């Protein structure tokens, strides 16, 4: 059995909550979990949130301000991959992809033309897990 937190428990990977409010509660508690499943969820969601945030910054800042932001956070080498993640998965809510390993997100995003059909299939799934699709 996996770690239980205040009124929220996960017994298998297929029990990811689909309610955004439940998921936010889980994310708040996940940082204190020692179990690797919590780490997977939070890692994937953070990558997706950072990718979305970076894309928003690129859209609203001037080119110079954007470059300064990248330098400030030392993201010059990471920008391409994260912008690709936002391009590939920007239509999904982070909680929908929380069960996907971070490496898989990067593989799909950095090979978008090759895996476009995978993303299309993912959009039809009620719950997205690694067992339901494999790259």
C-alpha positions as CSV (number, residue, x, y, z in Angstrom):
1,X,0.0,0.0,0.0
2,X,1.2,3.5,-0.8
3,X,1.5,6.4,1.6
4,X,-1.7,7.9,2.8
5,X,-2.2,11.6,3.3
6,X,-5.1,13.5,4.8
7,X,-8.2,11.9,3.3
8,X,-6.3,10.9,0.2
9,X,-4.7,7.6,-0.6
10,X,-3.3,5.9,-3.6
11,X,-3.3,2.1,-3.8
12,X,-2.2,1.8,-7.5
13,X,-1.0,3.9,-10.4
14,X,-4.5,3.7,-12.0
15,X,-6.1,5.7,-9.1
16,X,-4.8,9.1,-10.0
17,X,-7.5,11.6,-9.1
18,X,-9.1,13.3,-12.0
19,X,-10.5,16.2,-9.9
20,X,-8.2,19.2,-10.1
21,X,-8.9,20.1,-6.5
22,X,-8.1,16.6,-5.3
23,X,-4.9,16.7,-7.4
24,X,-3.9,20.1,-5.9
25,X,-4.4,18.7,-2.4
26,X,-2.2,15.7,-3.4
27,X,0.5,18.0,-4.8
28,X,0.6,20.0,-1.6
29,X,1.2,16.8,0.4
30,X,3.4,15.0,-2.1
31,X,6.6,16.9,-1.3
32,X,6.7,15.3,2.1
33,X,6.1,11.8,0.8
34,X,9.1,9.5,0.7
35,X,7.5,7.1,-1.8
36,X,8.8,7.3,-5.4
37,X,5.3,7.5,-6.8
38,X,4.8,10.9,-5.2
39,X,8.1,12.0,-6.7
40,X,7.0,10.9,-10.2
41,X,3.8,12.8,-9.9
42,X,5.4,16.0,-8.6
43,X,8.3,15.8,-11.1
44,X,6.1,15.5,-14.1
45,X,3.7,18.2,-13.0
46,X,6.5,20.6,-12.2
47,X,8.1,20.0,-15.6
48,X,4.7,20.7,-17.3
49,X,4.1,23.8,-15.2
50,X,7.6,25.2,-15.8
51,X,7.2,24.5,-19.5
52,X,3.9,26.4,-19.6
53,X,5.3,29.3,-17.6
54,X,8.3,29.6,-19.8
55,X,6.1,29.7,-22.9
56,X,4.0,32.4,-21.3
57,X,7.1,34.4,-20.5
58,X,8.4,34.1,-24.1
59,X,5.0,35.3,-25.4
60,X,4.7,38.3,-23.2
61,X,8.3,39.5,-22.6
62,X,10.4,41.4,-25.1
63,X,13.2,39.3,-26.7
64,X,15.8,41.0,-24.4
65,X,13.7,40.5,-21.3
66,X,13.2,36.9,-22.2
67,X,17.0,36.4,-22.7
68,X,17.6,38.0,-19.3
69,X,15.1,35.8,-17.6
70,X,16.8,32.7,-19.1
71,X,20.2,33.9,-17.9
72,X,18.8,34.7,-14.4
73,X,17.4,31.2,-13.9
74,X,20.2,29.6,-15.9
75,X,17.7,28.1,-18.4
76,X,19.5,28.9,-21.6
77,X,20.2,25.2,-22.2
78,X,16.8,24.0,-21.1
79,X,14.5,26.4,-23.0
80,X,14.2,24.4,-26.2
81,X,13.2,21.2,-24.5
82,X,10.7,22.9,-22.2
83,X,9.1,25.0,-25.0
84,X,8.7,21.8,-27.0
85,X,7.0,20.2,-24.0
86,X,4.6,23.1,-23.9
87,X,4.0,22.8,-27.6
88,X,3.3,19.1,-27.4
89,X,1.3,18.9,-24.1
90,X,0.0,22.5,-23.6
91,X,-3.6,21.3,-24.2
92,X,-3.4,18.9,-21.3
93,X,-3.8,19.9,-17.6
94,X,-0.7,18.8,-15.7
95,X,-2.7,16.4,-13.5
96,X,-3.8,14.5,-16.6
97,X,-0.2,13.6,-17.4
98,X,1.1,13.1,-13.8
99,X,1.6,9.4,-14.3
100,X,3.9,9.8,-17.3
101,X,7.6,9.6,-16.6
102,X,9.5,12.9,-17.2
103,X,11.8,11.2,-19.7
104,X,8.9,10.0,-21.7
105,X,7.5,13.6,-21.9
106,X,10.9,14.8,-23.2
107,X,11.2,12.0,-25.8
108,X,7.7,12.7,-27.2
109,X,8.1,16.5,-27.2
110,X,11.6,16.4,-28.8
111,X,10.3,14.1,-31.5
112,X,7.0,15.7,-32.0
113,X,6.5,14.9,-35.7
114,X,7.2,11.2,-35.0
115,X,4.9,11.0,-32.0
116,X,2.0,13.3,-33.0
117,X,-0.2,10.3,-33.3
118,X,0.6,9.3,-29.7
119,X,-0.5,12.7,-28.5
120,X,-3.7,12.4,-30.5
121,X,-4.4,9.0,-28.9
122,X,-3.6,10.4,-25.4
123,X,-6.3,13.1,-25.9
124,X,-8.9,10.3,-26.1
125,X,-7.9,8.5,-22.9
126,X,-9.9,9.2,-19.7
127,X,-6.8,8.5,-17.6
128,X,-3.3,8.6,-19.1
129,X,-0.8,6.1,-17.7
130,X,2.3,4.5,-18.9
131,X,0.6,1.2,-19.0
132,X,-2.1,2.6,-21.4
133,X,0.4,3.9,-23.9
134,X,4.0,3.2,-24.4
135,X,6.3,5.1,-26.7
